[in-house]
C-alpha cells in the first residue's frame, strides 16, 4: 500500500499546518475588527458628548 505524499500527511491529533495558520490569521483579523469597532464607538460617544455639551452651552447663552 503506497504511503500518501508528505504534504497530505499530518501528525496524529494535529491539524495540518495550513489550517492552523489560517485559524491564527482569522483570530487576528477578528481581534483587529473588534478593536476597530470599539475605537469607532468610543469616538462616536465622545462626539455625542461634545455635541450635547455644545447644545447645553447654546441653551445657557439664549
Phi and psi in degrees as GROMACS dihedral restraints (atoms count N, CA, C in turn):
[ dihedral_restraints ]
;  ai    aj    ak    al  type     phi  dphi    fc
    3     4     5     6     1   -72.2    20    10
    4     5     6     7     1   143.9    20    10
    6     7     8     9     1   -78.3    20    10
    7     8     9    10     1   146.2    20    10
    9    10    11    12     1   -67.3    20    10
   10    11    12    13     1   155.3    20    10
   12    13    14    15     1   -61.3    20    10
   13    14    15    16     1   159.9    20    10
   15    16    17    18     1   -60.6    20    10
   16    17    18    19     1   -40.2    20    10
   18    19    20    21     1   -72.7    20    10
   19    20    21    22     1   -15.3    20    10
   21    22    23    24     1   -86.7    20    10
   22    23    24    25     1   -39.3    20    10
   24    25    26    27     1   -69.7    20    10
   25    26    27    28     1   145.4    20    10
   27    28    29    30     1  -140.2    20    10
   28    29    30    31     1   160.9    20    10
   30    31    32    33     1   -61.5    20    10
   31    32    33    34     1   144.3    20    10
   33    34    35    36     1   -62.5    20    10
   34    35    36    37     1   134.9    20    10
   36    37    38    39     1    80.8    20    10
   37    38    39    40     1     0.6    20    10
   39    40    41    42     1  -122.6    20    10
   40    41    42    43     1   136.0    20    10
   42    43    44    45     1   -70.8    20    10
   43    44    45    46     1   159.9    20    10
   45    46    47    48     1   -59.9    20    10
   46    47    48    49     1   156.1    20    10
   48    49    50    51     1   -61.1    20    10
   49    50    51    52     1   -42.5    20    10
   51    52    53    54     1   -59.4    20    10
   52    53    54    55     1   -42.7    20    10
   54    55    56    57     1   -62.8    20    10
   55    56    57    58     1   -42.0    20    10
   57    58    59    60     1   -61.1    20    10
   58    59    60    61     1   -45.3    20    10
   60    61    62    63     1   -63.6    20    10
   61    62    63    64     1   -40.7    20    10
   63    64    65    66     1   -66.4    20    10
   64    65    66    67     1   -35.6    20    10
   66    67    68    69     1   -64.6    20    10
   67    68    69    70     1   -44.2    20    10
   69    70    71    72     1   -61.3    20    10
   70    71    72    73     1   -43.3    20    10
   72    73    74    75     1   -62.8    20    10
   73    74    75    76     1   -41.1    20    10
   75    76    77    78     1   -63.4    20    10
   76    77    78    79     1   -44.5    20    10
   78    79    80    81     1   -62.1    20    10
   79    80    81    82     1   -44.3    20    10
   81    82    83    84     1   -61.4    20    10
   82    83    84    85     1   -42.0    20    10
   84    85    86    87     1   -62.4    20    10
   85    86    87    88     1   -44.2    20    10
   87    88    89    90     1   -62.2    20    10
   88    89    90    91     1   -42.3    20    10
   90    91    92    93     1   -63.1    20    10
   91    92    93    94     1   -44.1    20    10
   93    94    95    96     1   -63.2    20    10
   94    95    96    97     1   -43.1    20    10
   96    97    98    99     1   -64.2    20    10
   97    98    99   100     1   -40.8    20    10
   99   100   101   102     1   -61.8    20    10
  100   101   102   103     1   -44.5    20    10
  102   103   104   105     1   -63.2    20    10
  103   104   105   106     1   -39.9    20    10
  105   106   107   108     1   -61.6    20    10
  106   107   108   109     1   -45.6    20    10
  108   109   110   111     1   -64.8    20    10
  109   110   111   112     1   -38.4    20    10
  111   112   113   114     1   -61.5    20    10
  112   113   114   115     1   -45.7    20    10
  114   115   116   117     1   -62.5    20    10
  115   116   117   118     1   -41.0    20    10
  117   118   119   120     1   -62.0    20    10
  118   119   120   121     1   -44.8    20    10
  120   121   122   123     1   -66.4    20    10
  121   122   123   124     1   -38.6    20    10
  123   124   125   126     1   -62.0    20    10
  124   125   126   127     1   -43.4    20    10
  126   127   128   129     1   -63.0    20    10
  127   128   129   130     1   -43.0    20    10
  129   130   131   132     1   -63.0    20    10
  130   131   132   133     1   -42.8    20    10
  132   133   134   135     1   -62.6    20    10
  133   134   135   136     1   -41.7    20    10
  135   136   137   138     1   -61.7    20    10
  136   137   138   139     1   -45.7    20    10
  138   139   140   141     1   -64.0    20    10
  139   140   141   142     1   -38.3    20    10
  141   142   143   144     1   -64.2    20    10
  142   143   144   145     1   -42.9    20    10
  144   145   146   147     1   -60.9    20    10
  145   146   147   148     1   -45.0    20    10
  147   148   149   150     1   -61.2    20    10
  148   149   150   151     1   -42.4    20    10
  150   151   152   153     1   -62.8    20    10
  151   152   153   154     1   -43.0    20    10
  153   154   155   156     1   -65.6    20    10
  154   155   156   157     1   -40.4    20    10
  156   157   158   159     1   -62.4    20    10
  157   158   159   160     1   -41.8    20    10
  159   160   161   162     1   -61.8    20    10
  160   161   162   163     1   -43.7    20    10
  162   163   164   165     1   -61.4    20    10
  163   164   165   166     1   -42.9    20    10
  165   166   167   168     1   -61.7    20    10
  166   167   168   169     1   -43.2    20    10
  168   169   170   171     1   -63.2    20    10
  169   170   171   172     1   -40.5    20    10
  171   172   173   174     1   -63.2    20    10
  172   173   174   175     1   -41.6    20    10
  174   175   176   177     1   -67.0    20    10
  175   176   177   178     1   -34.9    20    10
  177   178   179   180     1   -67.3    20    10
  178   179   180   181     1   -36.5    20    10
  180   181   182   183     1   -69.8    20    10
  181   182   183   184     1   -33.3    20    10
